[in-house]
């Protein structure tokens, strides 16, 4: 999907090839750049190498510099800033593709690429048209899913539980921008519904497994055998559990159809029952793990309970939960500390490394995909995210 990818492109500069990608990659240090006989230093951590520039620029180079300046002045600042400044941890693949497609056909940019970097293969209208058709087809599917989510929201009257339509739209966007492929519709729906239901249950209600409480306890028959402690102002607890049960039943039915019946009957219910039990015992919130597990089950990546007991699975799960909880506190502040960045780097290493007798790459990848959406929300402001939502889900390609 999305024929025009956003992978780093290697440009030839005469002395070798190097990737131009996100803000996390090595880049030219402005402190070391000046005119005359000074040197350009390419920085990469504490290491680097120096390149002696030409003392004098030719007329061709002057012309190219002029073209670059004019191009940057004429183009919209937002896409340029997004491409140059956004850390890879905050990027979402479908959003990157939309930016790339929108600016792929800039004539001045392609002219510079052809003359300076010898990338004539980039100037291909056929690739561009195929990418647009592919994107439009996916966007239509995503809009159909959004209608389904809206209908579910209204049928369940989730507004009564403090959930706004704006909140579920953001959840839909994050799922679509991360798992955009047409055949992953079930995973996206599972992601959005589990995200919303876990928010309701962890924010508005307290689960209790003990009979002893100063508040009124209401016990009823649920698939999770859970007792609900109802505090002041908390109502309709039984109804939200019923909504959860119905949602899981439908998700399981859809998942079994896609996997030819390979999904175990109790995988989803045990996942949520175990999470509710931990929530009732007052242990550390682990809603990220239950969301990821739901996505992996509905995507056919987890077909048995054995993987859940794997040491590697537990390490990645705990690390992802910790990262996401820290990022939630930074939401819309665009300030992510070095400690979280180091933990994200560790998560990437755990996901990408090949381990003997380990869990599948697909299962691990889902943890990283979800963690990146939390990073996206922490890095970008609310208004920027609204712009991304509008562009991804509703704005048509021309």
N, C-alpha and C positions, 0 to 999 in steps of 0.2 A: 504494500500500500504506500501511497505517496511516492511517486516515482522520483521526484526530486528530493533527495535526502539532505540532511543537514550535517553530515559528517564533515570533519575538518578536511579542507582541500589543500593539497600540497602545491605550492607555487614555486617555480624555478626562479632563483635570483642570481644565477650564474655561479654561485659558490656552493650550491647544494639545494636540498629541498627541506622545507620545514612547514609544519601545520599552522594554519591560521584558524583558531577556534574560539572557545569561550574565554571569559576573563580570568579563569583559573590557570590558563596556559602561560608559559613564558612569553614575555613581550618586551619591546624596546623600552628602556628606562629613559624617561624624559629628562632626568637629571643629567644624563650623560650625552644628550643630543644637542648639538649646536652646529653652526656652520664653520667653514674654514677647514683647518687641518685636524680638528678634534676627532675622537673615535666614537663609534657607536658601540655600546655594550649591550648584548643580549643577555638578560638576567634570567636565571633559573635557580631559585633558592640562593645558596651561597656561592654557587658556581656560575660560570658564564664564559663567553668567548668574545673577543673583540674583532671587529671588522673595520678595516681601513676604508673609508669612502673615497670616491674620486675627489680630487682637489677642485676640479672645475666641472661644471655640468655642461653637457652638450645641448644644442638647440632642441634635440628630440626629448631629452630629459626635462628641460624647462617646459616644453609643451605638455608632457605627460603630467608634471606637477600642477600645471594650470588646469588641466582637465579634471584632475582629482579634486582640486579645491572647488571648482565649479559644481562638480557632481555632488559633493558633500553639502554644499550650500543649498542646492536645489532640492535635495531629498529630504523627506520627513525626518525630523530629529529622533522620534521615538523608536523606529526600527533600528537605526544606527546605534543608539544608546543601548537598546536591548541586546543587540548582537555583541557589542564590545564590552559591556559592563556586567551582564548577568552571569553569575557563577553557574557552572554546569549542574550543581546540586539543585538549583532552582528552575532549571529548564524542563519543559514538558514537550515530548516529541511532536505531537500534532500541532501545537502552537508554534514551535520552531518551523515546521513545514509550511504553515500558513504565511509566516513572515517571509520565508524563503521564496515561496511561489509568487507572492505579491511583488517582490522586488527582483525577481529573476530576469525580467525582460527590460530592465533599465538600459537604454541604448548606450549611454555614456560609459556605464560600468562595463558592459560587454566589449565596447570598443577598446577600453583600457586593458581588459583581460586578454583580448586577442593580440594587441600590439606589444604589451609589456610582458605578460606571463605565458604567452603562447597557448591559450586555452580556447582554441577555436571550437572544440567539441561542446563547450558550454552554450554557445549561441545556436541553440537547436529548438526551433519552434515546435517540432513534433513532440519532443520531451515535455515542453511546457504545456501543450494542449492535453497530452495524456495525463499529466499530473493534475491539471485542473479538473478534467473529467473524473478522475479517481477521487479527488478531494470532494467534489460536489456530490458524488454518489455516497461517500461516507457521511457527509453532512446531512443528507436527506435521511439516512438511517438514524443518525444521532437525534435529529429533530423528532422523528417518530418515537424514539425512546423517551424523549423529554415529554411528549404528550402522554405516554403511558405513566411516567412518574408523576405528572401533574394530576392525572386521574386517580392514581393511588393515594396521593396526598389529600385530595378532596374527599374521596370515599371514606378514608380513615379519619377525616377531620383532624389532621395533625396540628393544625393551627391552635387547637385547644391545649396542646401540650407545649406551647411556646415555640413551635417551629414555623418560621416564616417561609414563604415561597422563594424568597431571595436565598435563603440558606440551602434549600434543596437544589436550586439552580446552580449554586456554587459547587455543591457536591457532584452534580451531573457534569459540570464543566471539567472538574478535576479528573473524573473517571474517563470522560471522552478524550481529553487531551493526553491521557496516559496510555489508555488501551483503546486505540481508535479503530482497530481493524474490524471489518464487517462481521467476521465470525466470532467476535468476542462480546457480543451483545449481552449474553447471559452473565458474564463477569462484571460488566458495567452496571447492570441492573442490581446485581447482588451487592456490589460496592456501595451504590447510592443508598439502597434500603438498609443495609447493615450499618452504614455510617449514621443515618438519621435515627434509627431505632436505638443504637448504642448511646447516642447523644442524649436522647430522651431518658433512657433508663438510668444512665450514670449521672445526669444533671438534676433531674427532677424527683427521683425516687431513691429510697434507701432499701436495700434488700437485707433481710435478716433471717438467719437460720435458727435463731434461738427463740424459745417460747417466752423468755423473760425480757420484758421491755416496759418502759414507763409510758410508751405510746400505745395506741390501739393497734393490735395485730389482726390482720385479715388473712385467713388461710383459705385457699380454694384449690380445686383440682386443676393443675396445669401440667403440661408435658414435662416441665422441669422440676415439679415437686417442690416449688420454692414458696417460702412464706414471705409476705410483704409487710414491712413495717410502714404504716401510713402516718406521716407527720401532719402537722397542721397545714391546711391549704392544699394537701396532695389528694387528688381524687381520681376516680376512674382507673385505679391501678390495674384492676382485673382486665379492663378493656385494652390497655396497651400491651399486656402480656398476650391477650388473644390476637391482637394485630401482629405481634411478633410471630406467634405460632402459625398464623395463616400465611405470613410472608415466607417463613422457612419451608412450609409445606409446598408452596408454589415453586419456590426456588429449587427444592429437591426434585420436584416433578420435572421441571424444565431441564435440570442437570442430568437426570437419568435418561431423558429422551436423547440428549446430545451425546451421552456416553454409552448408549445401548444398554442401559440398566446396570452399569458397573458401580454406581454410587451406592454405598452402604446406607441402609435405612436410617441409621441413628447418628451418622457423622455430624450433620448440621445441628441436630437437637442436643447432642452431647456437648458440642462446642459452646453453644449458648447457655446450656444448663450449667456447665462448669464455670463459665464467666460470671453468671448471675450469683452463683454460690460464693465465688471469691469476692464479688462486690458486696455481698451481704456480710461477709466476715470482716470487711473493712481492710482488706489487703490492698496492695498497690493496684491502681487502675490499669487494666490491660486490654482496653477496648481495641487498640490497634491490632493486637494479635488475633482477636476474634474476627475483626474485619478482614484481615489478610487470609485467615483460615477459611472464611466463608467464600472469598474470591477464588482461592485455590481449589476448594471442593467443587464449586460451581463450574470452574474451568476444567475440571477433570484431572487436575494435577495431584490431588490427594484422594486416593481410592481406598485407603485403609488407615487404621489407627497407629500402625507401627512407626510411621514417619514422625508422628508427634512426640514420640519418646526418644527420638534420635538426639544425641548430644549437640550436634551442629545446629539442628533446628531450634533447640532451646536457647543456645547462645545468640543466634541471629534474632530470635523473637524478643529476648530480653533487651538486647541492644537497640532494636527498632523502637520498642516501647519507650525506652529511656530518651532516645533522641526526639521522638515525636512529642513527648510530654514537655521537654525543654523548649521545643520550637513553638508549642502552643502559647507559652508565656510571652513569646516575642512577636506574636501575630501582628502584622502590618507595621512593624517598627523598623524593618530593613537593617537591623543590627544583629548579626549572628556572631557569637563569640568563637574564639579559636578552639575552645574545648569541643563545641558541637561540630565544628568543621573536621576536627581530628576523628571524632566518632563516626561522622559520615564517611570519611576516608576508610576507616576500619570496616564499616559496613560494606562499602564497595569491594574491598579486598576479599571479604568473606563470601560475598555473592559471586564474584568472578573467578575465584580460585577453584581449581579442580581438586576434589578430595576423593580418595579411594573409599568406597563404601559409604559415600556421603549422600545427602539428599539431592534431588534433581535441581538443575540450574533454574528451571521454570518456577519452582516453589520459592527458591531464594530470591529470584528476580522480583517477585511480587512484593516482598518486603521492601526492597529498594524503591520500587515504583511508588508505593504508598508513602514512604518516607520523603521522597522528593516533592510530593504534593504538599506536605506539611512545611517543607523548606520554602516552596513557592509562596505559600500564604504568609510565611514569616518575612520573606524578603520584599514582596511587593505590597504597595499600599492598597487599601480597599478600592480606590478609584481606578488604579491600574488594573486590578483584577476584574473589575466591571468592564473595562475596555477589552480585556482578553476574552471575557465571556461573550460579549457582543460580537466580536470579530470571529471567534471560533464557531459559535452555534447559529448565529443569525445573519451575519453579513454575507452576501453572495459574492462569489468571485466573478470578475468581469473579464 
